[in-house]
Amino acid sequence: MAGMTVGTGAFAAVGQDSRDTRMLALVRVGHTVVYLVMVVAILVLLHAGVTAYAGPWLWVALGLLAAETTVFAGNGFKCPFTALAVHYGAEKGYAFDTFLPERATRHTFRFFGSLMVLGLVLLALKWAGVLGVADVFAPGA
């Protein structure tokens, strides 16, 4: 088979398409998991803002949200999973990079960003004593 280069031709294209399909599925699974974890983190933050909860789950949620915000801002306010999904052949649209329905992801940043800010403001007001603060936050407690 002189003159044939390994990895070229129709079979290489099929192999690459299969690899890209698998990688796209992995990206979509990863993005869906991160999305759901971030939703839970925002709900924990909101719960803390309303109830003055200050347990370990609040600190985990705050750490996750800080990391997510840092990655998002560091990537030019674009999700890095989206670029990966496009790289591996995803079609452009609202829900091409997760396994969630479009109606659940269309307004993600606006909706969950607002909830995160609301949770942080409520929590800050609780800690500052402006809103009723549970005994856990009282001086000397």
C-alpha positions as CSV (number, residue, x, y, z in Angstrom):
1,M,0.0,0.0,0.0
2,A,2.7,2.4,-1.0
3,G,1.7,6.0,-1.1
4,M,-1.3,5.6,1.3
5,T,-1.2,7.7,4.4
6,V,-2.6,6.2,7.6
7,G,-5.7,8.1,8.8
8,T,-6.7,9.6,5.5
9,G,-9.6,8.9,3.2
10,A,-13.2,8.0,3.8
11,F,-12.5,5.7,6.8
12,A,-10.6,8.4,8.7
13,A,-13.5,10.8,8.2
14,V,-16.0,8.3,9.5
15,G,-13.7,7.6,12.5
16,Q,-13.4,11.3,13.2
17,D,-17.1,11.8,13.0
18,S,-17.7,9.0,15.4
19,R,-15.1,10.5,17.8
20,D,-16.7,14.0,17.5
21,T,-20.1,12.5,18.2
22,R,-18.8,10.9,21.4
23,M,-17.0,14.0,22.5
24,L,-20.1,16.1,21.8
25,A,-22.1,13.8,24.0
26,L,-19.5,14.0,26.8
27,V,-19.5,17.8,26.5
28,R,-23.3,17.9,26.7
29,V,-23.3,15.6,29.7
30,G,-20.7,17.7,31.5
31,H,-22.5,20.9,30.7
32,T,-25.8,19.5,31.8
33,V,-24.3,18.3,35.1
34,V,-22.6,21.7,35.7
35,Y,-25.8,23.5,34.9
36,L,-27.9,21.5,37.4
37,V,-25.2,21.8,40.1
38,M,-25.2,25.6,39.6
39,V,-29.0,25.7,39.8
40,V,-28.8,23.9,43.1
41,A,-26.1,26.3,44.3
42,I,-28.2,29.3,43.5
43,L,-31.2,27.8,45.3
44,V,-29.0,27.2,48.4
45,L,-27.9,30.8,48.2
46,L,-31.5,32.0,47.9
47,H,-32.5,29.8,50.9
48,A,-29.6,31.3,52.9
49,G,-30.6,34.8,51.9
50,V,-34.2,34.2,53.1
51,T,-33.5,32.2,56.2
52,A,-30.0,33.4,57.3
53,Y,-28.8,29.8,56.9
54,A,-25.0,29.7,57.3
55,G,-24.1,26.0,57.2
56,P,-21.5,24.3,55.2
57,W,-23.8,24.0,52.1
58,L,-23.8,27.8,51.8
59,W,-20.0,27.9,51.7
60,V,-19.9,25.1,49.1
61,A,-22.5,27.0,47.0
62,L,-20.6,30.3,47.3
63,G,-17.4,28.6,46.3
64,L,-19.0,27.0,43.3
65,L,-20.7,30.2,42.2
66,A,-17.5,32.1,42.6
67,A,-15.7,29.6,40.4
68,E,-18.4,29.6,37.8
69,T,-18.4,33.4,37.7
70,T,-14.6,33.5,37.4
71,V,-14.6,31.0,34.5
72,F,-17.5,32.7,32.8
73,A,-15.9,36.2,33.1
74,G,-12.5,34.8,32.2
75,N,-14.0,33.4,29.0
76,G,-15.4,36.7,27.8
77,F,-18.8,36.1,29.4
78,K,-19.3,33.1,27.2
79,C,-19.7,29.6,28.5
80,P,-16.6,27.5,27.5
81,F,-18.8,24.4,27.1
82,T,-20.6,26.2,24.2
83,A,-17.3,26.6,22.3
84,L,-16.4,23.0,22.9
85,A,-19.8,21.8,21.7
86,V,-19.4,23.8,18.5
87,H,-15.9,22.4,18.1
88,Y,-17.3,18.9,18.2
89,G,-20.1,19.6,15.7
90,A,-23.0,21.0,17.6
91,E,-25.5,23.0,15.7
92,K,-26.0,26.6,16.9
93,G,-29.1,27.4,18.9
94,Y,-30.1,27.7,22.5
95,A,-30.0,24.2,23.7
96,F,-27.4,22.5,21.5
97,D,-24.7,22.2,24.2
98,T,-26.8,20.5,27.0
99,F,-29.4,17.8,27.2
100,L,-31.9,20.2,28.7
101,P,-34.9,21.6,26.7
102,E,-34.6,25.0,25.1
103,R,-37.3,26.5,27.3
104,A,-35.1,25.7,30.3
105,T,-32.0,27.2,29.0
106,R,-33.0,30.1,26.7
107,H,-32.8,32.8,29.4
108,T,-30.3,31.1,31.7
109,F,-27.9,34.0,32.3
110,R,-30.5,36.6,32.8
111,F,-32.8,34.5,35.1
112,F,-30.2,32.7,37.2
113,G,-27.8,35.7,37.2
114,S,-30.7,37.8,38.7
115,L,-31.5,35.1,41.3
116,M,-27.8,34.9,42.3
117,V,-27.6,38.7,42.8
118,L,-30.9,38.6,44.7
119,G,-29.5,35.8,47.0
120,L,-26.3,37.7,47.6
121,V,-28.1,41.0,48.4
122,L,-30.5,39.2,50.8
123,L,-27.6,37.4,52.4
124,A,-25.6,40.6,52.8
125,L,-28.6,42.4,54.3
126,K,-29.1,39.6,56.7
127,W,-25.4,39.6,57.7
128,A,-25.4,43.4,58.0
129,G,-28.5,43.3,60.3
130,V,-30.7,45.3,58.0
131,L,-33.1,42.3,57.6
132,G,-34.0,40.1,60.6
133,V,-31.0,38.0,61.3
134,A,-31.1,34.6,63.1
135,D,-29.3,34.2,66.4
136,V,-26.5,32.5,64.5
137,F,-25.4,35.9,63.2
138,A,-25.9,37.9,66.4
139,P,-22.7,39.3,67.9
140,G,-21.3,37.0,70.5
141,A,-23.3,34.0,69.3
